[in-house]
Each structure stands twice: as C-alpha cells, then as structure tokens.
Amino acid sequence: MELNNESKTLFIPLLGKAIMSKDNLFLHDPKAEEIISKIDYDFNSLKQSKWLSMFMSVRALIIDELCNKYINEHPNATIIHLGCGLDSRCIRVNQNFNIWYDVDYKNVIDIRKKFYETNSKHKMIESSVTDYKWLNHISSSDNIIVVAEGLTMYLSEEEIKELVSQINNKLGDVHLLFDAYSKKGVKSSKIKNPVNQMNAEIKYGIDNPKDFLELNTNLEFV
C-alpha cells in the first residue's frame, strides 16, 4: 500500500486500540481488531510498547467521551473527522447525529473503504486536510464539531492557522476538538518518538490554550 510518511503513522493508534480492545482494557474496539487481522501490514515491525498502546487507547477514549457529550447536547449534529485514518470513532460513539464525514488522503480512504461502508449518515471524503476543497462537500449545519486526533502535530503553525481560518470562513461557528504536543514534546520527538520509524516529522506544539487562540481572533477556549 502506498502511503506518505504521516499517513503510515495511522498504524500506531490502530494497533494500540486493537491490543487494548482484545485485552478488554480501556477501549472496546472490535473494528480495530478486525482490521489488524485482515490488513496487509507487518505490525511486528512497529515494535510497539504496551504503554504506547495504552496511551493511544486512553486518548481515543477521552475524545470519544467528548464527542458523545457534544452529540448528547446537540442532537442531529454534524461531525467532521479530519485525518481519520482507519479509526472507528464513527461507529464507537452515540449514533444520534445527523451526518458524519471522515476526511483523509485518497490512499487512506481507499483502504478505509475496504472496512467501512458509506450511507446517508456516513460519508468519506478523499482529500488532504490542507486542500480545502473538502469543505465544499460539507452540508451546512447549526451544530458542527470538527475532530482532529493525532493531526495537529504534523502541521506547521501556518498550516493550522489557515485550516482554522478556512473552517471558520466556510462553516462559521464550530467546535474544534483536538489533541496537541507540548513545545518541549516537539523538540524531544527529534530524539525519540514512535513516528520516527515512519520518517514523519513532528512540527507543532502548544503549552497553553492561549497559544492556540493566537491563531485566530474568532477562537474561544471552552
């Protein structure tokens, strides 16, 4: 399978969630278990520690809980999952949403289509996150949450600034839900980081939500 360096990192959280799900720890994710049993990839090459698998599962669980909270408070919400990889959040969370969009590179979506089906509530968009044509596929809605798990660190500050601006200009008032590295974490990643084996570069980090607010005057920290 032909994936770029950043896309190859999707196998790290996929394996972590599958391991923890199989051991019945933290996260129940049978889809991750299914994918790693069928996909043509040498997961032994990852040399992944159990601690990393635990971290990936806990991170996913926290974001799942926040998604569920938003969906419960905003029935018929629109969810946009940027850099979705092969993650199964679209079926793990409360299904009481209006529509769910999974967005990632074409090569990733090609693989994803082997394991997930599209329907009136689930759509897949083949696009780089920084190619803003994907925004033209999003139906307008009053309640939109944009989820970016394991994404911000691979973008430059200018790319994130433009991403936020494009989302705001096209979709208006939305909720952004994401995780981020600390600035020290970005520096230390050059020395040791699981993504180094994919030659993926960690670029962006924040030490305080105020750092992110500086990217756009319309941002508000909740």
C-alpha positions as CSV (number, residue, x, y, z in Angstrom):
1,M,0.0,0.0,0.0
2,E,1.3,3.4,-1.0
3,L,1.0,5.9,1.9
4,N,3.0,9.0,2.8
5,N,5.1,9.1,6.0
6,E,2.4,10.9,8.0
7,S,-0.3,8.5,6.8
8,K,1.7,5.5,7.8
9,T,1.5,6.6,11.4
10,L,-2.2,5.6,11.4
11,F,-1.0,2.0,12.1
12,I,0.3,3.0,15.6
13,P,-3.0,4.0,17.1
14,L,-4.8,1.3,15.2
15,L,-2.6,-1.4,16.7
16,G,-2.8,0.2,20.2
17,K,-6.6,0.2,20.2
18,A,-6.8,-3.3,18.8
19,I,-4.4,-4.6,21.6
20,M,-6.3,-2.9,24.4
21,S,-9.6,-3.9,23.0
22,K,-8.5,-7.6,22.7
23,D,-7.3,-7.4,26.3
24,N,-10.6,-5.8,27.3
25,L,-8.7,-2.7,28.7
26,F,-9.9,0.9,28.4
27,L,-11.5,0.8,24.9
28,H,-13.9,-1.6,23.2
29,D,-12.9,-1.5,19.5
30,P,-13.7,-4.7,17.6
31,K,-13.3,-2.9,14.3
32,A,-9.6,-2.2,15.1
33,E,-9.2,-5.9,16.0
34,E,-10.8,-6.9,12.7
35,I,-8.7,-4.6,10.6
36,I,-5.3,-5.6,12.0
37,S,-6.3,-9.3,11.5
38,K,-7.0,-8.7,7.8
39,I,-4.9,-5.8,6.5
40,D,-1.7,-6.5,4.7
41,Y,0.8,-4.8,7.1
42,D,3.6,-6.1,9.3
43,F,2.6,-4.9,12.7
44,N,5.6,-6.6,14.3
45,S,7.8,-4.0,12.6
46,L,6.3,-1.3,14.8
47,K,7.9,-2.7,18.0
48,Q,5.2,-1.0,19.9
49,S,5.3,-1.0,23.7
50,K,2.2,-1.7,25.8
51,W,2.5,1.7,27.3
52,L,2.1,3.3,23.9
53,S,-0.9,1.1,23.2
54,M,-2.4,2.2,26.5
55,F,-1.8,5.9,25.7
56,M,-3.4,5.6,22.2
57,S,-6.5,3.9,23.7
58,V,-6.9,6.4,26.5
59,R,-6.6,9.3,24.1
60,A,-9.2,7.8,21.9
61,L,-11.5,7.1,24.8
62,I,-11.3,10.7,26.1
63,I,-12.1,12.1,22.6
64,D,-14.9,9.6,22.3
65,E,-16.4,10.8,25.6
66,L,-16.2,14.4,24.5
67,C,-17.8,13.5,21.1
68,N,-20.6,11.7,22.9
69,K,-21.1,14.7,25.2
70,Y,-21.4,17.0,22.2
71,I,-23.8,14.7,20.4
72,N,-26.0,14.3,23.5
73,E,-26.2,18.1,23.9
74,H,-26.7,18.7,20.2
75,P,-28.9,16.1,18.6
76,N,-28.6,15.9,14.8
77,A,-25.0,17.3,15.0
78,T,-22.6,17.2,12.1
79,I,-19.2,15.6,12.9
80,I,-16.2,16.1,10.7
81,H,-13.3,13.7,11.5
82,L,-10.1,15.2,10.0
83,G,-7.2,12.7,9.3
84,C,-9.5,9.9,10.3
85,G,-7.1,7.1,9.2
86,L,-8.7,3.7,9.9
87,D,-10.2,4.8,13.2
88,S,-13.7,3.5,14.1
89,R,-15.0,6.5,16.1
90,C,-17.8,6.9,13.6
91,I,-19.3,3.6,14.9
92,R,-18.0,3.8,18.5
93,V,-19.9,6.9,19.5
94,N,-23.6,7.7,20.0
95,Q,-25.3,7.4,16.6
96,N,-27.7,10.2,17.3
97,F,-26.0,12.6,14.9
98,N,-27.2,13.9,11.6
99,I,-24.1,13.1,9.4
100,W,-20.5,12.1,9.9
101,Y,-17.7,12.9,7.5
102,D,-14.4,11.1,7.5
103,V,-11.6,13.0,5.7
104,D,-8.2,11.8,4.7
105,Y,-5.8,11.2,1.8
106,K,-7.2,9.3,-1.1
107,N,-4.9,6.3,-0.5
108,V,-6.1,6.1,3.1
109,I,-9.7,6.3,2.2
110,D,-9.2,3.6,-0.5
111,I,-8.1,1.3,2.4
112,R,-10.8,2.6,4.7
113,K,-13.5,1.6,2.2
114,K,-12.5,-2.0,2.5
115,F,-13.6,-2.0,6.1
116,Y,-16.3,0.7,6.4
117,E,-19.5,1.4,4.4
118,T,-20.8,4.8,3.4
119,N,-24.5,5.6,3.7
120,S,-26.8,8.6,4.3
121,K,-25.2,9.2,7.7
122,H,-21.6,8.3,7.0
123,K,-19.6,9.9,4.2
124,M,-15.9,9.6,3.2
125,I,-14.0,12.5,1.6
126,E,-10.8,11.8,-0.2
127,S,-8.6,14.9,0.5
128,S,-5.6,16.2,2.3
129,V,-6.8,18.3,5.2
130,T,-4.9,21.2,3.8
131,D,-6.6,21.0,0.4
132,Y,-9.7,23.0,1.4
133,K,-11.8,21.6,-1.4
134,W,-13.1,19.1,1.2
135,L,-15.1,21.9,2.8
136,N,-17.2,22.1,-0.4
137,H,-18.6,18.6,0.5
138,I,-19.8,19.6,3.9
139,S,-23.5,20.4,4.3
140,S,-24.2,23.4,6.4
141,S,-25.5,22.8,9.9
142,D,-26.0,24.7,13.1
143,N,-24.1,22.2,15.2
144,I,-20.8,21.1,13.9
145,I,-17.9,19.5,15.7
146,V,-14.5,19.1,14.0
147,V,-12.4,16.3,15.4
148,A,-8.6,16.2,14.8
149,E,-7.0,13.4,16.7
150,G,-3.3,12.9,16.2
151,L,-3.2,15.6,13.5
152,T,-2.1,19.0,14.7
153,M,1.5,17.9,15.4
154,Y,2.1,17.1,11.7
155,L,1.1,20.5,10.5
156,S,3.0,23.7,10.7
157,E,1.7,26.7,12.7
158,E,0.9,28.5,9.4
159,E,-1.0,25.4,8.1
160,I,-3.1,25.2,11.3
161,K,-3.7,28.9,11.2
162,E,-5.0,28.6,7.6
163,L,-7.0,25.5,8.4
164,V,-8.8,27.3,11.3
165,S,-9.4,30.3,9.1
166,Q,-10.9,28.2,6.2
167,I,-13.1,26.2,8.5
168,N,-14.4,29.5,10.2
169,N,-15.0,31.2,6.8
170,K,-16.8,28.3,5.3
171,L,-18.7,26.7,8.3
172,G,-19.0,29.6,10.7
173,D,-19.3,28.8,14.4
174,V,-18.0,25.2,15.1
175,H,-16.4,23.3,17.9
176,L,-12.8,22.1,17.4
177,L,-11.7,19.1,19.3
178,F,-8.1,18.1,19.1
179,D,-5.0,16.9,21.0
180,A,-1.6,18.5,20.7
181,Y,2.0,18.1,21.6
182,S,3.7,20.4,24.1
183,K,6.5,22.6,22.6
184,K,9.1,20.5,24.6
185,G,7.4,17.4,23.2
186,V,8.0,18.6,19.7
187,K,11.7,19.1,20.4
188,S,12.2,15.8,22.2
189,S,10.4,14.0,19.4
190,K,13.5,14.5,17.3
191,I,15.4,12.2,19.6
192,K,12.8,9.6,20.4
193,N,9.3,9.1,19.1
194,P,7.4,6.1,17.7
195,V,6.6,8.0,14.5
196,N,10.3,8.4,13.7
197,Q,10.3,4.9,12.2
198,M,7.9,6.3,9.5
199,N,10.1,9.3,9.0
200,A,7.2,11.5,9.9
201,E,8.0,15.0,11.2
202,I,6.5,16.5,14.3
203,K,6.1,20.2,13.8
204,Y,3.6,21.9,16.1
205,G,3.0,22.1,19.8
206,I,1.4,24.3,22.4
207,D,2.0,24.8,26.1
208,N,-1.3,26.6,26.9
209,P,-4.7,27.0,25.1
210,K,-3.8,30.7,24.8
211,D,-1.1,29.7,22.3
212,F,-3.8,28.3,20.0
213,L,-6.1,31.3,20.5
214,E,-3.5,33.5,19.0
215,L,-4.0,31.8,15.6
216,N,-7.4,33.4,15.0
217,T,-9.3,36.2,16.8
218,N,-12.6,34.3,16.5
219,L,-11.3,31.4,18.6
220,E,-12.6,30.8,22.1
221,F,-11.3,28.2,24.6
222,V,-14.1,26.2,26.2
